[in-house]
């Protein structure tokens, strides 16, 4: 016998008034016990709230942007009577999940697909998971929470997947089929075996998530944007904090002020930092190196050219200082 049950927010620890950043289910969705219902984000953590019952979602009581606390009503669910009688806390033995959940043999098959991907051959991926696609009121892909989570793990946009279940519901098998089809398509520029290639960025129609505005870039931003993006993808970024005794260096810099001013120049601490960076690169040449296109050789550079970001009225410019 089916029973309508209120689902309340459980104890989430020392958090209060936590924001809802993603709804993982919608009215009519069938969920299994422990399937994720929504995602919360506090100042310290992001957490998914599991379902205490198996059943069908009847009504959502919260939405993206709402603040919730322990005991808040988050949704109404139609459950079977035995589920309602069970306490919300996990029972000694987990209740069997209904058919929408993944059958045990399915995940290994998909893992083999994913593990066989070469760099640049991943299935078309979503923009960031919380970009708002799941919360679009119109045309929202019809899929169970477990299928949505499975698609997110593979980077698959459910808007691109055709469902074969009842009323067009997307099943886990549909996601697997989509990934296999994407991998079987010929690549425009397939890298050589063992080589490295940047993945092609997916073309995303952001207007389907809400209002957008297209603003042309200035010429300098067009040029610098391409280089900055390439550098971000190809160069490992590391931030190192340390302390150094620069009393003598600063005294020497101050002694140069008069001579530099007579020539219309300014000697800043940056000059000394550049020279110190070069000294470090000479001692550790692997930091002044690049992988070749095959990914099998390291190209050690005997020159020391350093780019310095400069803020100008026309935008950010990175002039290269050669032979530092």
Long-range contacts (C-beta under 8 A, 24 or more apart in sequence): 1-80, 1-81, 2-55, 2-78, 2-79, 2-80, 2-81, 3-78, 3-79, 3-80, 3-81, 3-84, 4-58, 4-76, 4-77, 4-78, 4-79, 5-53, 5-55, 5-76, 5-77, 5-78, 5-79, 5-83, 5-84, 6-73, 6-76, 7-37, 7-51, 7-52, 7-53, 7-73, 7-74, 7-75, 7-76, 7-77, 8-71, 8-72, 8-73, 8-74, 8-88, 9-49, 9-68, 9-69, 9-70, 9-71, 9-72, 9-73, 9-74, 10-49, 10-52, 10-70, 10-88, 11-70, 12-40, 12-47, 12-49, 12-70, 15-40, 15-42, 15-69, 16-69, 16-70, 17-67, 17-68, 17-69, 18-42, 18-67, 18-68, 18-69, 19-65, 19-66, 19-67, 20-62, 20-63, 20-64, 20-65, 20-66, 20-67, 20-68, 21-46, 21-64, 21-130, 22-64, 22-129, 22-130, 22-134, 22-135, 23-60, 23-62, 23-63, 23-64, 23-134, 23-135, 24-48, 24-134, 24-145, 24-148, 24-149, 25-57, 25-60, 25-75, 25-145, 26-57, 26-60, 26-140, 27-57, 27-58, 27-59, 27-60, 28-56, 28-57, 28-142, 29-56, 29-57, 29-142, 29-143, 29-144, 29-145, 30-55, 30-56, 30-57, 30-98, 30-100, 30-144, 31-55, 31-56, 31-57, 31-77, 31-100, 31-144, 31-145, 32-97, 32-98, 32-100, 32-101, 32-144, 32-146, 33-83, 33-94, 33-95, 33-97, 34-94, 35-101, 35-144, 35-145, 35-146, 36-145, 36-149, 37-74, 37-75, 37-145, 38-62, 38-74, 39-130, 40-68, 49-74, 51-77, 51-145, 52-88, 53-77, 53-79, 53-83, 53-84, 53-86, 54-79, 54-80, 54-83, 54-95, 54-97, 54-98, 55-79, 55-80, 55-83, 63-135, 64-132, 64-135, 100-144, 100-146, 100-147, 100-171, 101-144, 101-146, 102-146, 102-150, 102-172, 106-172, 106-173, 106-176, 109-176, 110-150, 110-154, 110-175, 110-176, 110-179, 113-176, 113-179, 113-180, 113-183, 114-154, 114-179, 116-183, 117-183, 118-191, 119-191, 119-196, 119-197, 119-199, 120-187, 120-191, 120-197, 120-198, 120-199, 120-200, 121-183, 121-187, 121-190, 121-199, 122-155, 122-199, 123-154, 123-155, 123-156, 123-178, 123-179, 123-182, 123-183, 124-155, 124-156, 124-157, 124-160, 124-182, 124-202, 125-155, 125-156, 125-157, 125-202, 126-152, 126-155, 126-156, 126-157, 127-202, 127-204, 127-206, 131-209, 132-209, 132-210, 133-157, 133-158, 133-159, 133-208, 133-209, 136-208, 136-209, 139-208, 141-170, 142-167, 142-168, 142-169, 142-170, 143-169, 143-170, 143-171, 144-169, 146-172, 147-171, 147-172, 147-175, 150-175, 151-175, 154-179, 157-202, 159-208, 192-293, 192-294, 194-294, 194-295, 194-296, 195-293, 195-294, 195-295, 196-291, 196-293, 196-294, 196-295, 198-230, 198-233, 198-234, 218-314, 218-315, 220-314, 220-315, 220-317, 221-315, 221-316, 224-315, 224-316, 224-317, 224-318, 227-318, 246-272, 270-308, 274-306, 274-308, 274-321, 274-324, 275-324, 277-306, 277-324, 278-304, 278-306, 278-324
